[in-house]
Amino acid sequence: MALAFCSSLLFSSSTPPPSSPSLPFRTSPTDSSLITIPAPHRIRPISIRTRPSLRPKATVAADSPATGGAAPRSGPPRVLLEVKDLKAVIAESGQEILRGVNLTIYEGEVHAIMGKNGSGKSTLAKVLVGHPDYEVTGGSVIFKGENLLEMEPEERSHAGLFMSFQTPVEIPGVSNFDFLNMAYNAQRKKLGLPELPPLEFYSYVSPKAAAINMDLRFLDRNVNEGFSGGEKKRNEILQLAVLEADLAILDEIDSGLDVDALQDVAKAVNGLLTPNNSVLMITHYQRLLEYIKPSYVHIMYRLPWQTKQHSMQMQTI
Ligand SMILES: Nc1ncnc2c1ncn2[C@@H]1O[C@H](COP(=O)(O)OP(=O)(O)OP(=O)(O)O)[C@@H](O)[C@H]1O
């Protein structure tokens, strides 16, 4: 039940940022409207995916509910998420938004999606977590070897998928601490692990809050109620730190953050990265990529012959 709360955080409206950055890129040889560039600091043939992960190990104490606190897996990186020819429409109107999206994320990779306002970035993220506003009309999504599209939003969360929202919702009457404790315990329960009582959970969560420079008094406040924009974003990262998801989708986690807050958030995200998990971040600003180094940058765009009614495709090259 608690994780249904987490999923509900998805379903909020967004405030689009004003502009897109200009980055060098090369176009896909295919008829796609997502182009992918290797991040400048990691130039290599992107068809080769056997490199050892360069991600730092977690610096925050890890007792991952998603992995059951298991030791990092050895061996070559595995595919974490495979999106193939994903098509989705707005459930209410039937308007097609995603028109054949392809994206593959391996363990240990950080992917960034950039692109103009309205190009479909958030829609992709929301479709991945099972937002009810959208209906998948084609394609497949495999997450950790399982059919993600057959799972309920709560099951996706339990499976290790996390999404932070552009505009996190407030939950009046529910304290941040209780919310996090419930979400964490729901995940542990799913894994057959014993629930963590409040006192022990406090010991678990407080260092994570400290790691992102979040005052512990925010744990006593109601979820996001009266939080500033930046505080809400930090709170999203605290949720991620608590749940230690295998794949974190961060939708404009940098919007509304001042430089110090951005650095704190980026440090926390980097600290959570291990060779076995991944991040998919949506952003308009290159400055985020300076703090959280991406393995790949994808640009989502509309093909010239596509009208507003024929929206986005996406393909990884
Ligand atoms: N629930 C919905 N109802 C109506 N239109 C929608 C809905 N969801 C998405 N759209 C439309 O789909 C298009 C893509 O929206 P989306 O939010 O995915 O874009 P985006 O690339 O994330 O934009 P931004 O960078 O501005 O956040 C937009 O034209 C948007 O208006």
PDBQT file of the ligand as one rigid body, heavy atoms in Angstrom, charges set to zero:
ROOT
HETATM    1  N1  LIG A 401      -2.180  13.333 -20.032  1.00  0.00    +0.000 N 
HETATM    2  C1  LIG A 401      -2.019  14.073 -21.118  1.00  0.00    +0.000 A 
HETATM    3  N2  LIG A 401      -3.077  14.710 -21.676  1.00  0.00    +0.000 NA
HETATM    4  C2  LIG A 401      -2.927  15.457 -22.789  1.00  0.00    +0.000 A 
HETATM    5  N3  LIG A 401      -1.759  15.651 -23.424  1.00  0.00    +0.000 NA
HETATM    6  C3  LIG A 401      -0.665  15.066 -22.893  1.00  0.00    +0.000 A 
HETATM    7  C4  LIG A 401      -0.743  14.252 -21.728  1.00  0.00    +0.000 A 
HETATM    8  N4  LIG A 401       0.485  13.790 -21.463  1.00  0.00    +0.000 NA
HETATM    9  C5  LIG A 401       1.306  14.285 -22.399  1.00  0.00    +0.000 A 
HETATM   10  N5  LIG A 401       0.607  15.058 -23.267  1.00  0.00    +0.000 N 
HETATM   11  C6  LIG A 401       1.160  15.766 -24.420  1.00  0.00    +0.000 C 
HETATM   12  O1  LIG A 401       2.176  14.962 -24.965  1.00  0.00    +0.000 OA
HETATM   13  C7  LIG A 401       3.264  15.749 -25.390  1.00  0.00    +0.000 C 
HETATM   14  C8  LIG A 401       4.523  15.280 -24.699  1.00  0.00    +0.000 C 
HETATM   15  O2  LIG A 401       4.474  15.678 -23.328  1.00  0.00    +0.000 OA
HETATM   16  P1  LIG A 401       5.666  15.367 -22.323  1.00  0.00    +0.000 P 
HETATM   17  O3  LIG A 401       5.287  15.922 -21.001  1.00  0.00    +0.000 OA
HETATM   18  O4  LIG A 401       5.997  13.934 -22.407  1.00  0.00    +0.000 OA
HETATM   19  O5  LIG A 401       6.852  16.199 -22.969  1.00  0.00    +0.000 OA
HETATM   20  P2  LIG A 401       8.287  16.534 -22.392  1.00  0.00    +0.000 P 
HETATM   21  O6  LIG A 401       9.254  16.230 -23.477  1.00  0.00    +0.000 OA
HETATM   22  O7  LIG A 401       8.506  15.866 -21.085  1.00  0.00    +0.000 OA
HETATM   23  O8  LIG A 401       8.162  18.094 -22.197  1.00  0.00    +0.000 OA
HETATM   24  P3  LIG A 401       8.867  19.101 -21.168  1.00  0.00    +0.000 P 
HETATM   25  O9  LIG A 401      10.303  19.158 -21.555  1.00  0.00    +0.000 OA
HETATM   26  O10 LIG A 401       8.160  20.365 -21.440  1.00  0.00    +0.000 OA
HETATM   27  O11 LIG A 401       8.650  18.578 -19.773  1.00  0.00    +0.000 OA
HETATM   28  C9  LIG A 401       2.897  17.185 -25.082  1.00  0.00    +0.000 C 
HETATM   29  O12 LIG A 401       2.391  17.782 -26.243  1.00  0.00    +0.000 OA
HETATM   30  C10 LIG A 401       1.840  17.055 -24.013  1.00  0.00    +0.000 C 
HETATM   31  O13 LIG A 401       0.938  18.138 -24.034  1.00  0.00    +0.000 OA
ENDROOT
TORSDOF 0
